[in-house]
Amino acid sequence: MTDLADFPITRRWPARHPDRIQLYSLNTPNGVKASIMLEETGLAYEPHLVDFARDEQKSPEFLSLNPNGKIPALIDPDGPGGGPLALFESGAILLYLADKTGRFIPADPAGRWHAIQWVMFQMGGVGPMFGQLGFFNKFAGREWEDKRPLHRYTEEAKRLLGVMDAALDGRSWFLGADYTIADISMLGWVRNLITFYEARALVGFDDFRNVAAWLERGLARPAVQRGLKIPSKE
């Protein structure tokens, strides 16, 4: 049977609790998908901070687990069949943890696919578009004289928020009364858009009242508040 010590990543980030899920992450919008889900499910896990300031995501040890050099990634010592499972991609991690625990995803096939479609919507639209808007509104892209990229991503962010607002009309969560991985996948991204990316006024966020109310409900969950701070930089 494979031991955690057989994974090169554990040489840089040793496991103090090898019986727990090992999470390698940073509290970015993608990273907190995994930590929020772990907090919500109550699974035992050990978080390890992957420091972008030191390019640790580009280290050989991290790349041995995720060759794409992105967070989050994890190792579950008690994976399918009882052996360890190494996994990367935040959407895949959400689906895996939902299946492992039987929580935050509907049991009926139709509901399951409805949850998955919203996770795909986040991964293919919300994440990339909000992230690009952040680059052109707050980071190096704001210095570009050509403002067409900023306008492009601003308009696309508004469009996506409109899709979300319509879907949430008369609903507490994306699947209705049930909070699922669909919501978990998007909370960090919407929060970042109006805080860290400083785009609240730019996208007219307060006009999307259903999204604003949904975000408030999500952020009120204790597990979400804990997950947003994990891994801690302290």
C-alpha positions in Angstrom: 0.0 0.0 0.0 1.3 3.5 -0.9 2.3 5.6 2.0 2.0 9.4 2.1 5.8 9.5 2.3 5.9 8.1 -1.2 4.5 11.4 -2.5 7.4 13.9 -3.2 5.2 16.8 -2.1 5.4 15.6 1.5 9.1 16.3 1.6 8.5 20.0 1.3 5.3 20.0 3.3 5.6 17.1 5.8 2.4 15.6 7.2 2.0 15.9 10.9 -1.3 14.0 10.7 -0.8 11.5 7.9 -4.3 10.0 8.6 -5.9 13.2 7.5 -6.6 14.7 4.1 -3.6 16.8 3.1 -4.6 20.1 1.5 -2.0 22.2 -0.4 -3.5 25.6 -1.0 -3.7 29.4 -0.5 -6.9 31.3 0.3 -7.6 32.5 -3.2 -11.1 32.2 -4.7 -10.1 28.8 -6.1 -8.3 27.7 -3.0 -11.2 28.5 -0.7 -13.5 26.2 -2.6 -11.6 23.3 -1.1 -11.2 24.7 2.4 -14.8 25.8 2.6 -16.0 22.3 1.5 -13.7 20.6 4.0 -15.0 22.8 6.8 -18.6 22.3 5.7 -18.3 18.5 5.6 -16.3 18.2 8.8 -13.7 15.9 7.3 -10.4 15.8 9.1 -7.7 17.6 7.1 -4.3 19.2 7.5 -3.8 22.5 5.5 -0.4 23.4 4.0 0.2 27.0 2.8 1.6 27.2 -0.8 3.3 30.5 -0.8 3.0 32.3 -4.2 5.4 35.0 -3.0 8.1 32.3 -3.0 6.8 30.6 -6.2 6.2 27.4 -4.2 3.5 26.4 -6.7 6.3 26.1 -9.2 8.5 23.9 -7.0 9.3 20.3 -8.2 7.5 19.0 -5.1 4.3 20.8 -5.8 4.5 20.0 -9.5 4.8 16.4 -8.7 1.2 16.6 -7.3 -0.2 19.1 -9.8 1.8 19.4 -13.0 -0.3 22.5 -13.9 1.2 24.4 -11.0 -2.1 25.7 -9.6 -3.8 25.4 -6.2 -5.6 23.7 -4.6 -4.4 20.1 -4.6 -4.9 17.4 -2.1 -4.0 13.9 -1.0 -6.7 11.8 0.6 -5.0 8.9 2.5 -8.3 7.1 2.6 -9.3 7.4 -1.0 -11.4 5.0 -3.1 -10.6 1.4 -2.3 -8.8 2.5 0.9 -5.6 3.7 -0.8 -4.4 7.3 -1.1 -5.8 9.6 -3.9 -4.0 12.6 -5.2 -6.2 15.2 -6.8 -6.0 18.7 -8.3 -8.4 21.1 -9.9 -10.8 22.8 -7.5 -14.0 21.6 -9.3 -12.8 18.0 -9.3 -12.0 18.4 -5.6 -15.5 19.7 -4.8 -17.1 16.8 -6.7 -14.8 14.3 -5.0 -15.5 15.5 -1.5 -19.3 15.7 -2.2 -19.2 12.1 -3.4 -17.0 11.0 -0.5 -19.4 12.4 2.1 -22.7 12.3 0.3 -23.2 15.9 1.2 -23.8 19.2 -0.6 -24.8 17.5 -3.8 -28.3 16.1 -4.6 -28.7 12.3 -4.4 -31.1 12.2 -7.4 -29.3 12.2 -10.8 -31.1 15.2 -12.2 -30.3 17.4 -9.2 -26.7 16.1 -9.3 -26.3 17.2 -12.8 -27.9 20.6 -12.1 -25.3 21.1 -9.4 -22.5 20.0 -11.7 -23.6 22.4 -14.5 -23.3 25.4 -12.1 -19.8 24.3 -11.0 -18.9 24.1 -14.7 -20.4 27.6 -15.2 -18.2 28.9 -12.4 -15.0 27.2 -13.8 -15.6 28.2 -17.4 -17.0 31.6 -16.9 -17.1 33.2 -13.4 -13.5 32.3 -12.4 -11.7 33.2 -15.7 -13.7 36.4 -16.4 -13.7 37.8 -12.8 -10.0 37.1 -12.6 -9.3 38.9 -15.8 -11.4 41.9 -14.6 -9.3 41.9 -11.4 -6.1 42.0 -13.5 -7.2 44.9 -15.6 -8.9 46.8 -12.8 -6.5 46.5 -9.9 -3.2 44.9 -11.0 -0.7 45.4 -13.8 -3.4 45.7 -16.4 -4.7 48.9 -15.0 -1.7 50.7 -16.4 -2.5 49.8 -20.0 -3.5 52.8 -22.0 -5.9 50.6 -24.1 -9.0 50.2 -22.0 -10.7 47.8 -24.3 -9.7 44.7 -22.3 -11.1 46.3 -19.1 -14.3 47.2 -20.9 -14.5 43.6 -22.3 -14.2 41.9 -19.0 -16.4 44.4 -17.2 -19.2 43.8 -19.6 -18.8 40.0 -19.4 -18.7 40.1 -15.6 -22.0 42.0 -15.7 -23.5 39.5 -18.1 -22.5 36.6 -15.8 -23.9 38.4 -12.8 -27.1 38.8 -14.7 -27.3 35.1 -15.4 -26.7 34.4 -11.7 -29.2 37.0 -10.6 -31.9 35.5 -12.8 -31.2 32.0 -11.6 -31.4 33.1 -7.9 -34.7 34.9 -8.4 -37.0 33.5 -5.7 -34.3 31.1 -4.5 -32.0 31.0 -1.6 -29.4 29.0 -3.4 -28.6 28.0 -6.9 -30.5 24.7 -6.6 -33.3 26.2 -4.6 -33.6 25.5 -1.0 -30.5 23.4 -0.8 -27.0 24.8 -0.4 -24.6 22.8 -2.6 -21.2 22.7 -4.3 -22.7 25.1 -6.9 -22.8 27.8 -4.2 -19.5 26.8 -2.7 -17.8 27.1 -6.1 -18.8 30.7 -6.5 -18.8 32.4 -3.1 -15.1 33.2 -3.1 -15.1 34.6 -6.6 -18.1 36.9 -6.1 -16.7 38.1 -2.7 -13.3 38.8 -4.4 -14.9 40.7 -7.2 -16.4 43.4 -4.9 -13.6 43.4 -2.3 -10.1 42.4 -3.4 -10.6 43.3 -7.0 -12.4 46.6 -6.1 -15.0 46.2 -8.8 -18.2 46.7 -6.9 -19.1 50.0 -8.5 -17.5 49.1 -11.8 -19.9 46.2 -12.4 -22.9 47.8 -10.6 -23.0 45.0 -8.1 -25.7 46.4 -6.0 -28.1 46.2 -8.9 -27.9 42.5 -8.8 -30.0 42.2 -5.6 -30.5 38.4 -5.7 -26.7 37.8 -6.0 -26.0 40.3 -3.2 -28.5 38.6 -0.9 -27.1 35.1 -1.8 -23.6 36.3 -1.1 -24.7 37.6 2.3 -26.4 34.3 3.2 -23.3 32.4 2.1 -20.8 34.5 4.0 -23.0 34.2 7.1 -22.2 30.5 7.3 -19.6 29.7 10.0 -17.9 27.1 7.8 -17.5 29.6 5.0 -16.0 32.2 7.3 -13.5 29.6 8.6 -12.7 28.3 5.1 -12.0 31.8 3.7 -9.0 32.1 6.1 -7.5 28.7 5.3 -4.6 28.1 4.9 -3.5 30.8 7.3 -0.6 33.0 6.3 0.4 33.3 9.9 
